[in-house]
Amino acid sequence: MGKEALTIDSLFELKSLGQPIAFGNRIFYSETTPNKDENGYHSYIYSIDRTTKERRRWGDAGTSQSQLEISPNGKYLSYIGNATKDKKPQVMVMPLDGGSAFALTEEKEGVSNYHWTKNGASVYYQTTKKNTDEKADEPKEKKMPNTTEIDKLTYKLDGAGVLPKDLTYQIKKIGVASRDVATILEDQERVGLNYVANDESYLLVAGELDSADEWNYGGTVYYYDVATKEKRSLTTSVPKGSFSFAAMSENEDYLLLNGNDFEYAFVTLSRIYGYDMKTHELVCLTEDLDVEISDVMVADFQQNVYGMPVEWLNENEFLFPATKHGKTQLYKGNRAGEATLVFDQRMHVTDGHIIAGSEEIAVTYSTLTKTSELAVLDLVSGELEVLYQPNAAFFQKHAVVEPEMFWFKGADGWDIQGWYLAPVGEKVNHPAILYIHGGPQVCYGESYFHEMQVLAARGYGVIMLNPRGGNGYGQEFVASILGDYGHKDFEDLMLGTDYVLEQHPEIDKDRVYVMGGSYGGFMTNWIVGHTDRFRAAISQRSISNWISFYGTSDIGAFFVEFQLQRDLWDVDGLWRMSPLAHAANAKTPILLMHSEQDLRCPMEQAEQFYVAMKKHGVETKLITFPESNHGLSRNGLPNLRVKRAAAIFEWLEKH
């Protein structure tokens, strides 16, 4: 008897794991799944005993648990949760020896981050307060709509909306036993809590590189003296760039930062920098590594994961992740600037933490056919001790495709990587889809992608390519399309499609489709204006007009100037690079889908292209999604994720 086919509704039966942390013989982690009845996502905290494999659930209150930690004194499990009546995120604390979780904080605006003191007696946390008092007792019917005043260049953010102006950013301290609260830092500029000194004499906080110059893009880490209330940047020797906190050594003499010098603007590879806390010298420790030191793989399944962090192994060595050739690599680095590759398997390490006093890491990971699993990775042997496979029973009954990984020659003879998912059953004369990723500074890789598997289950082959401009192939590769979108990257995609069709003659060459989202939506719009080789197209959260994108996207001004290397006054240059300029050449039927609250690629981008298609008599349809932002396909409302998939299937089957 054959296995059942995957459907988009299978999401409601599958679980994603993340946030593994070890304490004694137990590994704690979060487990998240979409909830159809409540149309949201529920996460729960579990622990598993490494010896007995016995699982225990911790805390039943709330639907969201993030930033799991064990207190330094080993007494508490802590996290940020929404179990309170108003559903605001608060620091939740649960005794490890028994007892219910309780909200340690009671902040009106909620808590966004927290950090334990070394003795485990107190917690520092980050919150905000509104500078204008609301009249809560004012009758609801008398409340009137108000104006929004904007005077900042960066005034909105996808997923958050228009950023409030009347906030004071605060870092506070609360005693676990006493519940006494003290305000440690207040600032009108956004700050983020990174670290609390062992003696609590200073904090490390994230902030803007230059808050006085809003065109100076970048970030830094500040040293904040608690006694004097003065702060100073730790990265002044690198005047441009973006830096973030990575890890402080145990004796607090050496700090690791993740950052770059902005040589290639947005696409400058992230590196590890070391900061000597005594000499104040900042040095790059991974200068010779041509890899991106972060997780830039894209897929649609993982929830509530944070990626493998940079962590100290001992006083001299540290562990850090990199993305290369569509997989996660792990390196050992040291203060001398030496780096050694210690793990390089075809998988996506989605989250992890070093098990103290060992060469082992508690990890969650995914592969092309494994959704999400919990394991312990031995850095010496490279072996994985799998502790929990939450979806094993499901896949005993449901078919999943093992994608084929390949390399081909793109434009200028460059080596380009891709994957091909044959349809379930590998039918002769089957249709295929070129599915283009977003970014473009991300990559497809060795990670489970539910939508691709569902398309394969419905009889489609799926072509996934990493054209130039994507990450995981070195600095030259990722920077190669700066100022030149739609040319060599377009050639890579067309040559890759040709390669797959040549290698797989069972594909019906008259039924090849193209689709993509974000950058992939831009490229889909570009493709239909430059070739009619595809039977139909689906463009999601797309870009069609760089001129209007410059002033309407939450990152438009920075993105256009840094990525396209043109400013608003180069109207001719921006127009030539806009799909809208080539819309009159389009003949391919195209479905445009866009979230109504998308601030990254505003909906007017799809609307402009839709009207252009109408103007030129091209078969088209526009579908919009309410209460949704740029991330609809990955973490949007579950019912709308299902409707989105249904619309895709309908359009493909119609054509």
SEPAVO-401450 format. One line per field, with one value per residue (C-alpha): residue number from 1; residue in three letters; y, x, z. Coordinates in steps of 0.05 Angstrom, whole numbers. Each point is the difference from the previous one (the first is absolute). Last residue first. Example, Ala and Ser with C-alpha at 12.3 -4.5 7.8 and 13.67 -1.06 7.14 Angstrom:
resi = 2,1
resn = SER,ALA
py = -21,-69
px = 273,-27
pz = 143,13
END
This chain:
resi = 655,654,653,652,651,650,649,648,647,646,645,644,643,642,641,640,639,638,637,636,635,634,633,632,631,630,629,628,627,626,625,624,623,622,621,620,619,618,617,616,615,614,613,612,611,610,609,608,607,606,605,604,603,602,601,600,599,598,597,596,595,594,593,592,591,590,589,588,587,586,585,584,583,582,581,580,579,578,577,576,575,574,573,572,571,570,569,568,567,566,565,564,563,562,561,560,559,558,557,556,555,554,553,552,551,550,549,548,547,546,545,544,543,542,541,540,539,538,537,536,535,534,533,532,531,530,529,528,527,526,525,524,523,522,521,520,519,518,517,516,515,514,513,512,511,510,509,508,507,506,505,504,503,502,501,500,499,498,497,496,495,494,493,492,491,490,489,488,487,486,485,484,483,482,481,480,479,478,477,476,475,474,473,472,471,470,469,468,467,466,465,464,463,462,461,460,459,458,457,456,455,454,453,452,451,450,449,448,447,446,445,444,443,442,441,440,439,438,437,436,435,434,433,432,431,430,429,428,427,426,425,424,423,422,421,420,419,418,417,416,415,414,413,412,411,410,409,408,407,406,405,404,403,402,401,400,399,398,397,396,395,394,393,392,391,390,389,388,387,386,385,384,383,382,381,380,379,378,377,376,375,374,373,372,371,370,369,368,367,366,365,364,363,362,361,360,359,358,357,356,355,354,353,352,351,350,349,348,347,346,345,344,343,342,341,340,339,338,337,336,335,334,333,332,331,330,329,328,327,326,325,324,323,322,321,320,319,318,317,316,315,314,313,312,311,310,309,308,307,306,305,304,303,302,301,300,299,298,297,296,295,294,293,292,291,290,289,288,287,286,285,284,283,282,281,280,279,278,277,276,275,274,273,272,271,270,269,268,267,266,265,264,263,262,261,260,259,258,257,256,255,254,253,252,251,250,249,248,247,246,245,244,243,242,241,240,239,238,237,236,235,234,233,232,231,230,229,228,227,226,225,224,223,222,221,220,219,218,217,216,215,214,213,212,211,210,209,208,207,206,205,204,203,202,201,200,199,198,197,196,195,194,193,192,191,190,189,188,187,186,185,184,183,182,181,180,179,178,177,176,175,174,173,172,171,170,169,168,167,166,165,164,163,162,161,160,159,158,157,156,155,154,153,152,151,150,149,148,147,146,145,144,143,142,141,140,139,138,137,136,135,134,133,132,131,130,129,128,127,126,125,124,123,122,121,120,119,118,117,116,115,114,113,112,111,110,109,108,107,106,105,104,103,102,101,100,99,98,97,96,95,94,93,92,91,90,89,88,87,86,85,84,83,82,81,80,79,78,77,76,75,74,73,72,71,70,69,68,67,66,65,64,63,62,61,60,59,58,57,56,55,54,53,52,51,50,49,48,47,46,45,44,43,42,41,40,39,38,37,36,35,34,33,32,31,30,29,28,27,26,25,24,23,22,21,20,19,18,17,16,15,14,13,12,11,10,9,8,7,6,5,4,3,2,1
resn = HIS,LYS,GLU,LEU,TRP,GLU,PHE,ILE,ALA,ALA,ALA,ARG,LYS,VAL,ARG,LEU,ASN,PRO,LEU,GLY,ASN,ARG,SER,LEU,GLY,HIS,ASN,SER,GLU,PRO,PHE,THR,ILE,LEU,LYS,THR,GLU,VAL,GLY,HIS,LYS,LYS,MET,ALA,VAL,TYR,PHE,GLN,GLU,ALA,GLN,GLU,MET,PRO,CYS,ARG,LEU,ASP,GLN,GLU,SER,HIS,MET,LEU,LEU,ILE,PRO,THR,LYS,ALA,ASN,ALA,ALA,HIS,ALA,LEU,PRO,SER,MET,ARG,TRP,LEU,GLY,ASP,VAL,ASP,TRP,LEU,ASP,ARG,GLN,LEU,GLN,PHE,GLU,VAL,PHE,PHE,ALA,GLY,ILE,ASP,SER,THR,GLY,TYR,PHE,SER,ILE,TRP,ASN,SER,ILE,SER,ARG,GLN,SER,ILE,ALA,ALA,ARG,PHE,ARG,ASP,THR,HIS,GLY,VAL,ILE,TRP,ASN,THR,MET,PHE,GLY,GLY,TYR,SER,GLY,GLY,MET,VAL,TYR,VAL,ARG,ASP,LYS,ASP,ILE,GLU,PRO,HIS,GLN,GLU,LEU,VAL,TYR,ASP,THR,GLY,LEU,MET,LEU,ASP,GLU,PHE,ASP,LYS,HIS,GLY,TYR,ASP,GLY,LEU,ILE,SER,ALA,VAL,PHE,GLU,GLN,GLY,TYR,GLY,ASN,GLY,GLY,ARG,PRO,ASN,LEU,MET,ILE,VAL,GLY,TYR,GLY,ARG,ALA,ALA,LEU,VAL,GLN,MET,GLU,HIS,PHE,TYR,SER,GLU,GLY,TYR,CYS,VAL,GLN,PRO,GLY,GLY,HIS,ILE,TYR,LEU,ILE,ALA,PRO,HIS,ASN,VAL,LYS,GLU,GLY,VAL,PRO,ALA,LEU,TYR,TRP,GLY,GLN,ILE,ASP,TRP,GLY,ASP,ALA,GLY,LYS,PHE,TRP,PHE,MET,GLU,PRO,GLU,VAL,VAL,ALA,HIS,LYS,GLN,PHE,PHE,ALA,ALA,ASN,PRO,GLN,TYR,LEU,VAL,GLU,LEU,GLU,GLY,SER,VAL,LEU,ASP,LEU,VAL,ALA,LEU,GLU,SER,THR,LYS,THR,LEU,THR,SER,TYR,THR,VAL,ALA,ILE,GLU,GLU,SER,GLY,ALA,ILE,ILE,HIS,GLY,ASP,THR,VAL,HIS,MET,ARG,GLN,ASP,PHE,VAL,LEU,THR,ALA,GLU,GLY,ALA,ARG,ASN,GLY,LYS,TYR,LEU,GLN,THR,LYS,GLY,HIS,LYS,THR,ALA,PRO,PHE,LEU,PHE,GLU,ASN,GLU,ASN,LEU,TRP,GLU,VAL,PRO,MET,GLY,TYR,VAL,ASN,GLN,GLN,PHE,ASP,ALA,VAL,MET,VAL,ASP,SER,ILE,GLU,VAL,ASP,LEU,ASP,GLU,THR,LEU,CYS,VAL,LEU,GLU,HIS,THR,LYS,MET,ASP,TYR,GLY,TYR,ILE,ARG,SER,LEU,THR,VAL,PHE,ALA,TYR,GLU,PHE,ASP,ASN,GLY,ASN,LEU,LEU,LEU,TYR,ASP,GLU,ASN,GLU,SER,MET,ALA,ALA,PHE,SER,PHE,SER,GLY,LYS,PRO,VAL,SER,THR,THR,LEU,SER,ARG,LYS,GLU,LYS,THR,ALA,VAL,ASP,TYR,TYR,TYR,VAL,THR,GLY,GLY,TYR,ASN,TRP,GLU,ASP,ALA,SER,ASP,LEU,GLU,GLY,ALA,VAL,LEU,LEU,TYR,SER,GLU,ASP,ASN,ALA,VAL,TYR,ASN,LEU,GLY,VAL,ARG,GLU,GLN,ASP,GLU,LEU,ILE,THR,ALA,VAL,ASP,ARG,SER,ALA,VAL,GLY,ILE,LYS,LYS,ILE,GLN,TYR,THR,LEU,ASP,LYS,PRO,LEU,VAL,GLY,ALA,GLY,ASP,LEU,LYS,TYR,THR,LEU,LYS,ASP,ILE,GLU,THR,THR,ASN,PRO,MET,LYS,LYS,GLU,LYS,PRO,GLU,ASP,ALA,LYS,GLU,ASP,THR,ASN,LYS,LYS,THR,THR,GLN,TYR,TYR,VAL,SER,ALA,GLY,ASN,LYS,THR,TRP,HIS,TYR,ASN,SER,VAL,GLY,GLU,LYS,GLU,GLU,THR,LEU,ALA,PHE,ALA,SER,GLY,GLY,ASP,LEU,PRO,MET,VAL,MET,VAL,GLN,PRO,LYS,LYS,ASP,LYS,THR,ALA,ASN,GLY,ILE,TYR,SER,LEU,TYR,LYS,GLY,ASN,PRO,SER,ILE,GLU,LEU,GLN,SER,GLN,SER,THR,GLY,ALA,ASP,GLY,TRP,ARG,ARG,ARG,GLU,LYS,THR,THR,ARG,ASP,ILE,SER,TYR,ILE,TYR,SER,HIS,TYR,GLY,ASN,GLU,ASP,LYS,ASN,PRO,THR,THR,GLU,SER,TYR,PHE,ILE,ARG,ASN,GLY,PHE,ALA,ILE,PRO,GLN,GLY,LEU,SER,LYS,LEU,GLU,PHE,LEU,SER,ASP,ILE,THR,LEU,ALA,GLU,LYS,GLY,MET
py = 537,-9,-52,50,55,-46,-29,69,25,-61,14,72,-24,-49,54,44,-50,-7,75,16,-32,-24,17,64,28,67,20,-27,24,-1,-40,28,-40,33,-35,2,-18,50,53,53,47,-57,-22,71,4,-63,26,64,-37,-49,57,38,-58,24,-43,5,32,-59,15,-18,-63,-12,-51,13,-54,4,-24,8,51,55,48,61,-15,19,65,-32,-51,57,1,50,43,4,24,51,27,10,55,-51,-31,-55,-55,-53,-34,56,58,-41,-37,61,42,-59,-30,9,1,62,50,-42,-50,56,6,-74,-19,-73,-32,-62,-28,-60,-8,-62,-15,-40,-43,24,13,70,37,69,34,-66,-8,68,-12,-68,32,52,-55,-41,62,-1,-65,-49,-34,-29,-54,-56,-35,-1,-33,-60,-27,-73,27,13,18,46,32,10,33,46,23,14,38,43,13,16,47,39,6,26,53,16,39,36,53,-53,-65,-29,15,-68,-37,43,-7,-76,-55,-3,60,17,54,-53,-51,-52,-45,-39,-38,-35,-57,1,-59,23,-33,39,65,-23,-14,70,32,-38,19,-44,27,-18,66,57,65,70,66,6,5,-43,-69,-17,-61,-27,-45,-67,-36,-76,-35,-67,-5,-3,-34,61,57,10,51,32,37,54,24,48,-5,61,-9,73,-10,-66,-67,-55,-31,-52,-22,-50,8,-60,3,-13,-50,-3,-60,-10,74,15,-49,33,71,15,-32,2,-16,-10,-8,32,-19,49,-40,58,51,-50,25,-12,-6,29,-7,44,-13,-55,-8,57,1,34,12,13,0,-16,8,-45,14,3,44,34,-30,48,29,-11,23,-12,-42,-11,-65,-29,-10,45,1,18,52,33,74,39,73,-3,7,-67,-30,-67,-6,-27,-6,5,-19,32,5,36,31,11,-16,18,-36,34,-14,37,3,-64,-22,71,8,31,-18,-56,27,34,-48,14,-30,-40,-20,51,-4,48,-10,62,-25,42,5,9,-32,22,-15,36,60,-44,32,73,45,52,26,28,-17,-29,-26,-29,-2,-58,2,-57,12,15,5,68,-5,59,48,-33,31,4,-15,-63,-29,-55,19,-41,32,-14,14,-20,-61,-45,30,43,-24,26,73,35,42,35,41,66,34,-63,25,27,-70,-4,60,39,8,44,-13,15,-58,-49,11,-19,-31,7,-51,26,6,23,49,71,35,13,40,19,-72,-21,-74,-15,-40,-66,-2,-27,14,23,-5,-61,-40,-55,51,-1,-15,16,46,38,75,44,74,38,-34,-25,-46,-36,6,-38,-52,-37,-68,-22,-72,5,70,46,42,48,21,54,29,62,1,56,-9,-67,-39,-4,-74,-56,-58,41,60,73,68,-5,68,34,59,-34,24,-47,33,-22,-41,19,-32,23,-67,-36,40,29,-43,-20,71,-14,33,27,-20,-73,-49,-52,-67,-36,-47,-11,-60,-11,-53,-46,13,22,47,-27,35,23,20,28,12,25,70,1,-36,-51,-41,-66,-33,-68,-70,-54,-42,-53,-7,38,62,37,72,41,66,35,4,36,-47,48,-54,-26,-65,36,-29,21,-57,-25,-68,9,-26,-14,57,30,0,-48,36,-2,62,-13,-30,15,-29,17,-44,-74,-1,-53,-64,-60,-50,-66,-17,-44,21,69,21,45,67,35,71,15,42,16,35,36,-11,-19,-62,-15,3,2,-40,18,-42,35,-32,-25,-53,-40,-36,60,62,7,52,-11,61,-34,-55,3,-45,-27,-17,70,8,-61,48,20,-72,-58,-63,-65,-59,-59,-67
px = -56,-61,39,55,-49,-41,61,27,-68,-5,69,-19,-65,38,50,-61,-30,67,9,69,65,36,-44,-27,69,-8,-61,-70,-64,-34,25,-5,-12,14,-18,30,-9,42,-38,54,-38,-22,72,19,-57,25,72,-20,-43,56,47,-56,-2,63,62,28,-62,-46,-66,-45,38,10,-15,8,-22,31,-19,63,-2,44,38,-41,22,73,2,-43,54,44,74,-10,-42,53,52,-47,-21,70,-22,-26,68,36,46,-54,15,26,-41,-62,3,14,-57,-48,9,-71,-22,-38,52,50,-54,-32,62,17,-65,-22,19,-37,-36,-17,4,-31,15,-29,24,71,43,-30,64,23,-62,-24,69,2,-66,26,66,-35,-42,62,30,-64,-34,8,-34,15,-37,23,-55,23,66,-37,51,21,61,32,73,-14,-60,42,57,-47,-31,69,19,-63,13,73,-16,-50,54,48,-51,-60,34,64,17,26,-8,69,0,-24,48,61,-10,-5,-48,-50,-42,-40,19,18,-55,-18,-50,-61,-36,-65,-31,-75,-46,-41,47,57,-38,-11,75,17,-50,29,72,46,70,64,3,-32,38,-2,26,-55,-38,-55,3,-20,-44,8,-60,-8,-55,2,11,16,-19,54,-47,2,24,74,31,61,54,49,71,34,72,17,13,-12,-75,-17,35,-36,3,-49,-40,-57,-58,-24,-75,-48,-57,-46,-15,68,8,-53,29,69,-27,26,68,34,68,44,73,36,72,54,51,32,-57,-51,-69,-58,-67,-70,-34,-38,-30,44,-1,44,34,-18,35,-10,64,29,75,56,73,-13,2,-66,-43,9,-65,-40,-51,-18,60,-16,28,49,58,60,22,68,29,60,10,61,-5,46,-60,-27,-49,-34,-45,-70,-29,-74,-22,-19,69,28,-36,43,-4,46,35,50,70,45,-37,-39,-53,-27,-64,-22,-73,-32,-65,-57,-59,-73,-29,33,-42,5,72,57,73,37,27,59,74,-1,62,65,42,67,-22,-32,27,-11,32,-27,50,-31,65,-36,-66,36,-51,0,-36,-36,-21,-64,8,-13,-65,-36,58,58,54,-50,54,-34,-27,-8,34,41,21,64,19,-66,26,-50,11,-57,-40,-31,-22,-17,39,-22,47,34,50,40,46,-62,-25,-8,-47,-3,-52,-5,-49,57,-15,-30,55,-30,47,-34,-6,-8,-49,-2,-28,24,-59,-33,60,-9,-14,69,15,-68,-3,13,16,56,-12,48,13,-44,57,-8,-12,-69,-4,-39,-58,-26,-3,-46,12,-40,42,-10,48,1,-72,-9,-54,-8,-33,32,14,17,28,-14,47,-22,23,-43,-16,-44,-56,-40,21,-35,25,-51,-14,33,3,36,31,-19,31,71,12,-28,-49,-68,-62,-59,-68,-54,-64,-50,-15,-68,-35,51,-15,64,23,65,20,66,62,52,72,-15,44,47,30,66,18,51,-16,19,24,32,70,27,-58,-51,-14,-64,-31,-64,-43,-72,-29,-36,58,-18,63,12,-61,-8,13,-30,37,53,74,17,-38,-34,12,-36,28,-58,-30,-68,-59,-44,-18,71,24,37,69,73,40,29,15,22,45,65,37,16,-74,-18,-21,-54,-3,-71,-65,-66,-69,-11,-5,15,68,53,-13,42,31,34,57,28,72,-2,-61,-45,-28,-60,-24,-62,-15,-66,-7,-62,-68,-34,-33,56,58,68,54,58,44,50,62,30,55,7,61,22,-28,4,-33,-36,-37,-37,-46,-54,-61,-43,-74,-26,52,-31,-54,46,-7,48,-20,-16,48,-11,-29
pz = -345,45,41,15,19,45,35,15,26,45,28,17,32,44,21,12,49,36,12,-26,23,-63,-60,33,16,-35,41,10,34,-68,-60,-71,-64,-68,-65,-69,-73,-39,-39,3,46,44,9,17,50,35,-1,35,50,17,18,34,50,34,-5,71,29,-15,36,-59,-15,-75,-53,-75,-49,-69,-69,-43,-57,29,-46,22,72,-15,39,55,12,27,-16,-58,46,54,-50,-32,68,25,48,51,10,-38,23,-10,65,44,-27,-13,67,42,-28,-3,69,26,-73,-26,-22,-38,-21,-41,-44,2,-34,-6,66,24,61,-45,-76,-31,-73,-57,-59,4,-62,-11,15,22,31,30,31,34,36,23,20,43,31,14,31,43,-20,-57,-59,-68,-38,-48,-37,-73,19,30,49,-14,-36,68,-9,-59,34,63,-39,-39,65,28,-63,8,74,-10,-58,44,54,-54,-20,45,55,-19,51,48,-38,16,74,22,-46,14,76,3,-21,57,-19,-61,-50,-51,-11,54,-37,21,-56,22,-38,5,12,60,49,-31,13,72,8,-26,48,59,-9,44,2,-38,-38,-36,9,28,-26,-53,44,-28,-32,-72,-14,-71,-4,-37,-37,-10,-66,34,73,54,51,46,-43,-8,46,-32,38,-22,3,-49,-25,-41,-75,-17,13,35,-4,39,68,28,61,-13,48,42,-6,58,3,60,46,34,-8,52,51,-4,10,69,-10,68,29,-61,22,-59,-14,-21,41,37,-6,28,-20,47,-35,-9,-68,-48,-68,-28,-76,-23,67,66,66,74,39,69,-11,26,13,75,61,-14,-55,-58,-27,-63,-51,-73,-19,-74,-28,-50,48,14,73,29,-49,33,10,23,19,60,47,-23,-50,-4,-60,-14,-70,-16,-71,-66,-29,61,59,61,74,58,56,47,24,49,67,-15,-49,-8,-40,-66,-9,-41,-30,37,-6,18,-63,-56,-61,-56,-25,-9,18,24,67,21,-10,-76,-29,-32,62,1,41,53,64,-18,52,50,52,64,37,61,-29,-61,-56,-48,-66,-34,-72,-38,-75,-31,-38,31,-15,-37,43,58,52,25,64,51,65,48,66,39,73,31,40,-35,-69,-27,-61,-65,7,-65,-50,-63,-43,-5,45,16,56,35,12,76,3,65,53,62,57,49,47,-51,-51,-68,-51,-67,-56,-71,-57,-72,-51,3,-34,68,23,73,21,-24,2,28,64,34,74,42,74,54,74,9,33,-51,-54,-33,-74,-64,19,-60,-9,-41,10,53,54,70,36,68,22,65,16,66,-11,66,-19,-74,7,-59,-41,-55,-69,-31,-68,4,-51,-31,-72,-14,-60,-56,-13,39,-49,-52,33,-1,15,-26,-31,62,3,0,35,0,9,47,-3,54,66,25,-13,43,62,30,59,-35,-11,-33,29,-48,7,-12,36,-28,21,7,57,54,44,73,49,-52,28,-68,-14,-50,-66,-33,-66,-30,62,-1,-10,67,34,54,7,36,-31,33,-23,43,52,2,11,-64,26,-58,-19,-53,-26,-32,-69,1,-5,41,49,7,-32,-56,10,3,30,66,30,71,55,-36,33,-69,-19,-56,-63,-54,-43,-26,24,-35,10,73,62,-2,33,-9,-39,16,-47,19,-48,58,-7,-32,41,-40,18,-28,-9,-41,-61,-32,-67,-25,-31,66,-29,-50,50,-34,37,46,46,45,30,65,-1,64,28,40,-32,-75,-45,-66,-28,-57,-24,-55,3,-56,-1,-16,-55,-34,-23,-58,-23,1,-38,35,-3,-45,22
END
